[in-house]
Amino acid sequence: MTTEQPSPSAPAISLTSQAVERIDGLLNDGRLVPGQRLIESDLCEQLGLGRVPVREALRILAGDGVIELVPGKGARVRRMGPAQIVEMLKVIVGLLFVALDDFPGTRNAGIRERLTAANEKIQAAAASQDYFRLNAALCDYQIMLIEMSGNHYLARSMGKVHFTYYTRQVISYVDFEVTRSVADPYPAITEALLEDDIDRAKALFSVSRERIITPLSALAE
């Protein structure tokens, strides 16, 4: 009887996945910024990984539209225009509405606590006038709702579109007051969800969405 041996490629795939996740984290945290050139040797040192998984990770992220591979010049972080960001935001809201259709309700005390805490995080960030903190809090709230739906495909899709990375680029085009206006409906959204009023929550999310899409669309014209 023979024992099945692990595939020789398995460790490389695992390391590549780690590299993708870590580079994505650097993008989300703003430690890699749009237009920045990416030097493989620097990334290898920063991530503690070899050239092969880092190179493969850059190819994967290029396929996702996050990284540009420029012939003869290497890789750089892709800079998104306002029209591209608007397209992404529309997709995200679509994913969010699907998640809300599967919202488990708030009989579970843990869900109620998470909703309340996430809303408080948004309000504290808005009061602090910290643009990056507010953007992160808004993203966290929406990602939380998708996770609550229990739909693993939605969660994977959210990761694939690199939601946080895209939304950070909004900062390049609109001022803090616009983003704060996006956050204004969230207490009412939270209240609607706590009352299991999904239709009202969707309507309020649509209001919030238009407050960011309208100025970005104007810039794209």
C-alpha positions as CSV (number, residue, x, y, z in Angstrom):
1,M,0.0,0.0,0.0
2,T,1.5,3.4,-1.0
3,T,1.1,6.6,0.9
4,E,0.0,9.6,-1.2
5,Q,2.7,12.2,-1.3
6,P,1.9,15.9,-1.1
7,S,2.2,17.8,-4.3
8,P,5.6,19.5,-4.7
9,S,3.8,22.6,-5.8
10,A,1.6,22.9,-2.6
11,P,4.2,25.0,-0.6
12,A,4.7,27.4,-3.5
13,I,0.9,27.9,-3.8
14,S,0.7,28.6,-0.1
15,L,3.5,31.1,-0.2
16,T,2.0,32.8,-3.2
17,S,-1.3,33.1,-1.3
18,Q,0.5,34.6,1.7
19,A,2.2,37.1,-0.6
20,V,-1.1,38.2,-2.2
21,E,-2.7,38.6,1.2
22,R,0.2,40.6,2.6
23,I,0.5,42.9,-0.4
24,D,-3.2,43.4,-0.3
25,G,-2.8,44.4,3.4
26,L,-0.1,47.0,2.5
27,L,-2.5,48.4,-0.1
28,N,-5.4,48.6,2.3
29,D,-3.2,50.2,5.0
30,G,-1.9,52.8,2.6
31,R,1.7,51.7,2.9
32,L,1.6,51.1,-0.9
33,V,0.0,54.0,-2.7
34,P,-1.4,54.5,-6.3
35,G,1.4,55.1,-8.8
36,Q,4.1,53.7,-6.6
37,R,6.7,51.5,-8.3
38,L,7.1,48.1,-6.7
39,I,10.6,46.7,-6.5
40,E,10.6,42.9,-6.1
41,S,13.7,42.8,-3.9
42,D,12.2,45.4,-1.5
43,L,8.9,43.5,-1.4
44,C,10.7,40.2,-0.7
45,E,12.5,41.8,2.3
46,Q,9.3,43.6,3.5
47,L,7.2,40.4,3.3
48,G,9.9,37.9,4.3
49,L,9.2,35.8,1.2
50,G,11.2,34.8,-1.8
51,R,11.1,36.2,-5.3
52,V,9.0,33.4,-6.9
53,P,5.9,33.8,-4.6
54,V,6.2,37.6,-4.7
55,R,6.4,37.6,-8.5
56,E,3.4,35.3,-8.8
57,A,1.5,37.4,-6.3
58,L,2.1,40.5,-8.5
59,R,0.8,38.6,-11.5
60,I,-2.4,37.6,-9.6
61,L,-2.9,41.2,-8.4
62,A,-2.3,42.4,-11.9
63,G,-5.1,40.1,-13.1
64,D,-7.4,41.6,-10.5
65,G,-6.6,45.1,-11.8
66,V,-4.8,46.3,-8.7
67,I,-1.2,46.2,-10.0
68,E,0.1,47.2,-13.4
69,L,2.9,45.2,-15.0
70,V,4.8,47.6,-17.2
71,P,7.1,46.0,-19.8
72,G,10.7,46.9,-19.1
73,K,9.8,48.9,-16.0
74,G,8.4,46.2,-13.6
75,A,5.3,46.6,-11.5
76,R,3.5,49.6,-9.9
77,V,0.3,50.2,-8.0
78,R,-2.5,51.0,-10.4
79,R,-4.1,54.4,-10.0
80,M,-7.9,54.4,-10.5
81,G,-9.8,57.1,-12.2
82,P,-13.2,58.4,-10.8
83,A,-15.1,56.5,-13.5
84,Q,-13.5,53.2,-12.5
85,I,-14.2,53.9,-8.8
86,V,-17.9,54.6,-9.5
87,E,-18.2,51.3,-11.4
88,M,-16.6,49.5,-8.4
89,L,-18.9,51.2,-5.9
90,K,-22.0,50.2,-7.9
91,V,-20.8,46.6,-7.9
92,I,-20.2,46.7,-4.1
93,V,-23.6,48.0,-3.4
94,G,-25.1,45.2,-5.5
95,L,-23.1,42.6,-3.4
96,L,-24.3,44.4,-0.2
97,F,-27.9,44.2,-1.2
98,V,-27.6,40.4,-1.9
99,A,-26.0,40.1,1.5
100,L,-28.9,42.0,3.1
101,D,-31.4,39.6,1.5
102,D,-29.7,36.9,3.6
103,F,-29.4,39.0,6.7
104,P,-29.9,36.7,9.7
105,G,-31.9,39.1,11.7
106,T,-31.1,40.6,15.1
107,R,-32.5,38.1,17.6
108,N,-28.9,37.1,18.2
109,A,-27.5,39.5,20.8
110,G,-24.0,39.2,19.3
111,I,-25.3,40.6,16.0
112,R,-27.0,43.5,17.7
113,E,-23.8,44.3,19.6
114,R,-21.6,44.1,16.4
115,L,-24.0,46.4,14.5
116,T,-24.0,49.0,17.3
117,A,-20.3,48.8,17.8
118,A,-19.6,49.2,14.1
119,N,-21.9,52.3,13.9
120,E,-20.2,53.8,16.9
121,K,-16.8,53.3,15.2
122,I,-18.1,55.2,12.2
123,Q,-19.4,58.1,14.3
124,A,-16.2,58.4,16.3
125,A,-14.1,58.4,13.1
126,A,-16.4,61.1,11.6
127,A,-16.0,63.2,14.8
128,S,-12.3,62.9,14.7
129,Q,-12.2,64.2,11.1
130,D,-9.6,61.5,10.3
131,Y,-10.3,60.7,6.6
132,F,-8.5,57.4,6.6
133,R,-10.0,56.2,9.8
134,L,-13.5,57.1,8.6
135,N,-13.0,55.3,5.2
136,A,-11.8,52.2,7.1
137,A,-14.8,52.2,9.4
138,L,-17.2,52.5,6.5
139,C,-15.5,49.6,4.7
140,D,-15.5,47.5,7.9
141,Y,-19.2,48.0,8.4
142,Q,-20.1,46.8,4.9
143,I,-17.7,43.9,5.0
144,M,-19.3,42.9,8.3
145,L,-22.7,42.8,6.8
146,I,-21.5,40.6,4.0
147,E,-19.9,38.2,6.5
148,M,-23.1,38.2,8.5
149,S,-25.0,36.9,5.5
150,G,-23.1,33.6,5.7
151,N,-22.7,33.6,1.9
152,H,-19.1,32.6,1.5
153,Y,-19.1,33.3,-2.2
154,L,-20.0,37.0,-1.5
155,A,-17.1,37.2,1.0
156,R,-14.7,35.8,-1.6
157,S,-16.1,38.2,-4.2
158,M,-15.5,41.2,-1.8
159,G,-11.9,40.1,-1.4
160,K,-11.5,39.7,-5.1
161,V,-12.5,43.3,-5.9
162,H,-10.1,44.7,-3.3
163,F,-12.9,46.9,-1.9
164,T,-10.8,48.7,0.7
165,Y,-8.0,49.5,-1.8
166,Y,-10.5,51.0,-4.2
167,T,-12.3,53.1,-1.6
168,R,-9.0,54.5,-0.3
169,Q,-8.5,56.1,-3.7
170,V,-11.7,58.1,-3.3
171,I,-9.7,60.3,-1.0
172,S,-7.7,61.6,-4.0
173,Y,-10.9,63.0,-5.6
174,V,-13.3,64.2,-2.9
175,D,-12.9,66.1,0.4
176,F,-13.6,64.9,3.9
177,E,-17.1,66.5,4.0
178,V,-18.3,64.3,1.2
179,T,-17.2,61.2,3.0
180,R,-18.7,62.4,6.2
181,S,-22.0,62.9,4.3
182,V,-21.7,59.3,3.2
183,A,-21.5,58.3,6.9
184,D,-24.5,60.4,8.0
185,P,-27.2,57.8,7.2
186,Y,-25.4,55.0,9.1
187,P,-27.2,55.6,12.5
188,A,-30.5,55.2,10.6
189,I,-29.2,52.2,8.7
190,T,-28.2,50.6,11.9
191,E,-31.6,51.3,13.5
192,A,-33.3,49.8,10.5
193,L,-31.2,46.7,10.7
194,L,-31.8,46.4,14.4
195,E,-35.5,46.5,13.6
196,D,-35.0,43.9,10.8
197,D,-36.3,46.5,8.3
198,I,-34.2,45.4,5.3
199,D,-36.1,47.5,2.7
200,R,-35.5,50.7,4.7
201,A,-31.8,49.8,5.2
202,K,-31.4,49.3,1.4
203,A,-33.0,52.6,0.7
204,L,-30.7,54.4,3.1
205,F,-27.7,52.6,1.7
206,S,-28.8,53.9,-1.7
207,V,-28.8,57.5,-0.3
208,S,-25.4,57.0,1.1
209,R,-24.1,55.6,-2.2
210,E,-25.4,58.5,-4.2
211,R,-23.5,61.0,-2.0
212,I,-20.2,59.6,-3.1
213,I,-21.1,58.5,-6.7
214,T,-22.6,61.9,-7.7
215,P,-19.4,64.0,-7.2
216,L,-17.2,61.2,-8.6
217,S,-19.4,60.9,-11.7
218,A,-19.2,64.7,-12.2
219,L,-15.4,64.4,-12.2
220,A,-15.5,61.5,-14.7
221,E,-17.4,63.6,-17.2
